[in-house]
Amino acid sequence: MSRPLRKSATNRSLFGVCGGIAEYFNLSPLGVRLLFLIVPGNFLIYMILANSMKDAPRYL
């Protein structure tokens, strides 16, 4: 069964979108954040993902 794409609960700067993408694809969160800086239309893409991705469950 595949994992769902979710926001990161532990690796968050703003909403956890880049951290969640990095966890899903097993990449560096810094690399994903840098990629968002150079992609045209990055703010719009980030806001759509921040509103549409589910939050990761928070464990104690």
Summary of the structure (lengths in Angstrom):
residues: 60
radius of gyration: 11.2
end to end distance: 24.7
largest distance: 37.8
contacts: 142
relative contact order: 0.23
helix: 50%
strand: 3%
